Every structure is written in C-alpha cells, then in structure tokens.
Amino acid sequence: YKVDYTVLDSSFSISNAEVFDDGHATFKIKNTGKKELEITQVNINNEEYNFVTGQGNSSLKEGEEDLVWINTETRSTPFLKDDVVNLNVTAKSKAFAGNDFIFNKITENFFVKEAEEDEIKINYKNSRVIHNNTTDDVILEVENIGDNIVLLDRFYITNDTVENRFNNEKIEYISGSSILGAGDKATIYLPNSTASFTPFNKIGVATKNNFYDEVLMTSNIENYALSILSDERIVSPEVLASLNSKYRNHIPVDFNKTFAYTYDNGSTIMNIHVKNTGDRIIGLESIYLTESLIEVEYEDYYTKSGTLTLEINEEDVIIVDATDYVNGNVNEEVLLLVTGSFGTTVASNIGYIHTVRDEQDIQIIDSLENINTSFIYANEKGKLLIKNTGNEDLSIEHVYLNGTLASNIEYSYGGPYLGVQDSAILTFDIPNLIINKTNDVIVNVTTTSSLEVIKTLKAFVDSPYYNITIDDGGTSSVYAGNLTILIINEGSKNITINSVYINNTFISLNGFYPQSFNISVGNSLILTINMTLIEAKIGAINIDDTLVILVRTEEGAEYLHEEIVT
C-alpha cells in the first residue's frame, strides 16, 4: 500500500504577470513542488491562447523557472489599456500508474498595460563572424536592455526580409533563451549565413514586437581576431537624435583610443587603436578608407610601436595621414576597415568614424539620408539639429534668425550642454519676421564661449515628409451645432497640430476636443468645436456661409479647406 503524494508535491508560482495592448502578454513561472510539471494551457479571462517558453518546451523540473510569452493577437477584440484581466495557468504532473494530475493557478485581477518599446542590443565585443571555407557562421550575444520581457523572433543579414533571415530551426542558443527578462543575455549560434561578410555586412535581430538592433561586422578565420578599439559600436549620434535608427555602425570617438582630426588646412590625421583579440599572432596587413574601400599606401601610415606584428592581446596605434583619401570636411563620416594576416588575410574589423576639429566646433546639420533635419517653417516655427563636432564640451546659449532672437526654445532631444559628439534637436518660435516660403533665413547659434555657427536655411511650408489633408467627406459645419474637421496625416513622419484659423482668425486649440493633437503616420484625427465658440471670434455665422479653415502643424505642414455651413 502506497500513499500518492502527487497533490502535495505538485505546485508552481506565477509572478510578473502582464498583459499589454499590442497583442502579447508575459509572466514568470517557477516549479515550487517536488514533481516535474508540464504547462498545458494558458487562459486570459477564460479564453485560451498560444504560448511559448524560454526553454522551448513546457516542462519544468523541481526548482526550475522560466519565462512565458503569450500571443493574444488572435483575440477578436484586442485588449485595451486598463481592461481588467486575470491569468489562469494549467499544468499537469505524473501520478501513480502514469495518470496525469491536472492543477492550475489563477492570478488576481490586474489592469492591461500600454505596451512600451522593446530595447535590445547586440553586444559587439562578445559577437563574432567565423569564416569556414565558403560560408560564415555568426555568434551573437544579445542583451535585453529594457524593462520588459522580450521575445527574440528572427535574425537576418543586410535587411529584414524573408530571404535574408536565418533558418530558425538551425539556430542554437549556446546560453540563455529566446525570451529575455530585463538585463538578461543570450548567446546565439547562427550557422551558414545566406550572405558573405567579406569584406563586411550588416546583421540584425528583431523581437516579436518588431523592434530591432543591427551592427556592421566582418569575418575572421577561426582563432584569429582583430579589434578596432573601442570594442563598442554606436548609432551615429546625429542619426540617433533625428532618425531613431538602431544601426550601430560607428566607432565611438575616444581621444584615448580611435579618433580622426581634420585641421583648418584640410589635412586629416587618424589615430586607429587596434588590438589582437584572437588566439594567434597576426601581422597588420592593410587599411582601407571610405565606402569605396581605397587602400592606404604604406608611406601614408605607421604604427607607434614601429612594428606591424601584434602578439596575442597586444595593442598598437596606427597613425594614418588620410588627407588624400577623404574630403577633408569636419564631421565627415569615413568607413574604416583594417585587416590582419598570417600568410593570408585571417582577421579584420570595421566601423565608421566621424572626423572632428582639433578645437571647439559646432555645426547645424540640415539633412541626413536625404531627409531634412534643420528647417524654418513659414508659420514662424523652427527646428535645428545641432552637433558638437569639436574636441571640447560646450553649451548652446542663443538662437538668432535674421538677427532676431528666437523664443520658446525647447529641446526635443538632448539639451543645451553638448559633450564631444553629442547632438541636440531644438525647436523655437520666430515671431514677427513674416517669413514666406523659399525666403532665406540666416540662422546663428551662439554658445557660452565665443564659438558660434551661422547657416542659411530656406523657409518652406510643406516638406515631402510632413503633409496633411482635410477630408471633405469627414468634415462638416452644422449651424447651431458643431464644426468637425477630419485631418489625415499623408506624410512619412508623425505630426502635431499647432494651430487652426477660420476666416483668417486664430481659433484657440483649447476649444477643440479631444485635447490630443498628435497624428501618427497614416492615421487621422477628428477635431470638434462648438459653433458658438467660433462665432465669439469671427462674428455671426449663418446657413450657407463659407468657413475657410486653415490647419497648421508644428512641423510646417498646412492645409486650406472651405466648408459650407448646413
């Protein structure tokens, strides 16, 4: 006669349960009993959903814990922020005679949260590409640098397209798992790359929620490795500020490691700090500059050590006179590739670097990747992307336009204090200048030192990136009722409604509802105001009157629409 203790020995705990409004939910589960268990079902508000676990299976031994990701996109009605929900998790363990003991745990009610962006990072220092005869194998260390649990969904070369993705069935997690809690890391082996890393290529990782990180990498023969220090790679500072890119292809400017000075006489000198990070001795072989990969002549560089040999873990500095290979502009973006050899090319490393001035310097950057980043709007608003391109910290003090001091300066990225290579985006008002489209505007940015920068920008109304329309069918004006305006964002960037004019009279946004004036790309906004509030501004309104409606955005886009009162 035996007593079956399965009921007493079977238990688990649920913690950090969260449901989000973007189609997913997560929780942590721990086997707190003595029997191995298997998760069989996950319900939210009595509805079953598909789930995956970090370990890749649903079993937990005694004391084991795991993260669980739930896909709620299949729900006919999406969960909304502040909906009340609970989780019901069902598991089973083996009792006597092989029977299943089914048990469950239900959380207390909690609120659905607004989803936040996933934040992941490929740790460049601990990642590498190994060339094997005709193919490349990739080892990546990926870290969750955000606060929420993330699910690593796919890995890709060059671009995130189906044909460029690694086969998930062949991916191996050397450590960690595809589900990462805050601060967790995973090391992933990606065999048989679909594209070559000779001379270089981009590799990326994306989460289930379509947030990603990308780095620029080169390949090395097994046991050989060469690093351009620092071992970190970053997004170009001005690109990070203005375009929200996640492509970390830049070597941080560090005057104790790798940097490049461009002098007033047009010459450019590069200090390239390299290290043998492999397990075999190598010799410095070649240096290539710019995206054309122009090889630097031997007489244009030398090493501080006086030798081209690098022992294991040895560091050296290569001094390159790059004057004849680059354009000679301050803040020029230069691609740098260094190779090492042992009879043949066995190691390489790559990254972009910005040239800096050998003294204080500041620049207004008017465009990046064919997108305007600094501009003056004809509605007397302005936006500037400013970067510290010198070798000293500085602080922005004032902005002048055609000699007039700008007011209401606000920083949408960064602040007035700029460390070396820091960027800032500031917006401001420029009242009483009566700026028209295509007018030249002289912009002068001063600092707390004597340093200043002057640049001429053309004013414009609508750029190809910011564009709105007022929809005829969705807009109406009803006598003794409301004026309803349907505004559509037709541009490629998010916009914010700045002002509304009716019959050339400013109508305060305080009278409109809802009190939300942001419109994301491809979406629309309906603004409603009572006609009595308009009459208080422009006078009596009658049936068949024409209302001339002008809507403007902070970004400079505007649209004029005529509406007949009915």
Number of C-alpha atoms within 10 A of each C-alpha: 3 5 6 10 12 17 14 10 15 23 22 23 16 18 12 12 16 22 29 21 19 18 17 21 23 26 19 18 21 18 22 19 19 16 22 19 24 18 20 15 16 21 17 18 12 11 11 16 17 13 19 17 22 19 17 12 11 17 19 20 15 17 13 14 19 21 24 24 21 21 16 23 15 11 12 7 8 14 21 16 15 14 14 14 17 19 25 18 21 17 21 21 21 16 16 12 6 8 10 13 15 17 17 16 14 15 15 10 12 15 15 19 18 13 17 13 12 20 19 26 20 24 18 19 15 13 17 19 22 21 22 13 7 8 14 22 18 19 18 24 21 24 21 23 17 18 13 19 24 29 25 23 16 20 25 23 21 16 14 16 10 10 11 16 19 18 17 11 6 11 14 15 17 13 12 17 22 25 25 25 23 15 13 17 22 20 21 21 19 21 18 17 21 17 15 18 23 13 14 17 16 19 24 22 23 20 19 15 17 13 16 23 19 26 24 21 23 23 27 25 17 16 13 23 27 28 21 25 23 18 14 15 22 18 20 23 18 23 17 16 21 20 12 10 16 20 20 22 21 23 25 23 19 16 11 10 17 21 20 27 25 25 18 12 7 14 16 24 19 20 21 22 21 24 21 25 21 20 13 15 19 24 21 22 19 16 21 18 19 16 12 9 14 15 14 17 13 11 8 13 16 15 17 12 12 10 11 15 20 21 15 17 15 13 18 20 20 20 18 21 20 21 16 12 17 19 16 20 18 23 23 17 17 19 21 21 23 21 23 27 18 15 9 9 17 21 29 27 22 26 22 24 22 23 25 26 21 16 12 18 21 28 19 23 18 18 14 13 8 7 13 16 21 21 25 31 26 23 26 20 23 23 23 22 23 26 23 28 27 23 19 15 16 21 17 20 13 16 23 17 20 14 11 15 14 21 15 11 15 14 15 13 15 14 15 20 16 20 16 19 23 19 28 23 22 20 23 19 18 25 14 8 13 10 20 16 14 14 16 15 19 16 23 20 20 18 17 13 11 7 14 18 15 16 14 16 17 17 22 19 21 20 15 12 16 21 23 23 18 23 15 13 8 11 18 18 23 16 18 14 13 17 22 19 23 17 22 19 23 20 20 13 15 17 24 17 21 19 17 19 17 19 14 12 14 14 19 14 18 9 14 19 14 13 11 13 17 17 19 16 17 12 13 18 18 18 19 19 20 18 18 17 16 20 12 11 14 15 10 11 17 14 12 13 14 16 18 15 18 19 20 21 24 20 26 27 27 23 17 14 16 15 17 15 19 14
